[in-house]
Amino acid sequence: RDLLVMANEIIANLKDNRKALDLLTAFVRATEQHFEDEENCMKEHGYPFIPNHVVEHKVIIHRLNALARDLRNTATRKMDRIYILEITRGLLNHIDNYDIQFGQYVAKKQMTQS
């Protein structure tokens, strides 16, 4: 499933903390799988900046896990838009700074192989 769609589902369920937390947990798992798939694709293409990209993935996953842990440990706290903004900001920043760079690398590589 699309990660941004999942983030929107979390937003749509903010009033139900248990449901939002369950969706966040699924979101973390989907993000981890997405990153694993992406890293495998980078290896297949011989992308030279994999180490930097993997560090960024680890930072995002760490933040997501910390967010989920915080919400689990604070029973009375309601998830709000600030949390969701943190999630989406991290993903969009990652796309802007890392995924676009990888896409440009693959496109350039394909052009030189043609």
C-alpha positions, 0 to 999 in steps of 0.5 A, spaced: 500 500 500 502 507 498 505 510 504 502 516 504 495 513 503 496 509 510 498 516 513 492 519 511 488 513 514 492 515 520 489 522 520 482 520 518 482 515 525 485 520 530 480 520 534 480 513 536 487 512 539 487 505 539 485 504 531 490 510 529 496 506 533 494 500 530 495 503 523 501 507 525 504 500 527 502 497 520 505 503 517 512 502 520 512 495 518 510 497 511 515 503 511 520 498 513 518 493 507 519 499 502 526 501 504 528 494 504 525 493 497 528 500 495 535 498 498 535 491 494 533 495 487 539 500 489 544 494 489 541 491 483 543 498 479 550 499 483 548 505 486 554 508 489 550 512 495 547 506 498 550 507 505 548 514 505 541 512 503 541 506 508 543 511 514 537 515 512 532 509 512 534 507 519 533 515 521 526 515 519 525 508 522 528 510 528 523 516 529 517 512 527 518 507 532 520 512 537 513 515 536 509 509 536 513 507 543 511 514 545 504 513 544 503 506 547 507 508 553 502 514 554 495 511 555 491 518 555 495 521 550 491 522 543 495 522 537 494 528 533 496 532 527 503 534 529 505 526 530 502 525 523 506 531 520 512 528 523 511 522 519 509 525 512 515 531 513 520 525 514 518 521 508 517 527 503 524 530 505 527 523 504 523 523 497 526 530 495 533 528 498 534 521 496 529 518 492 529 523 487 537 522 487 537 515 486 531 516 480 536 520 476 542 516 477 538 510 474 535 514 468 542 517 467 545 510 467 539 507 462 541 513 457 548 511 457 547 504 456 542 505 450 
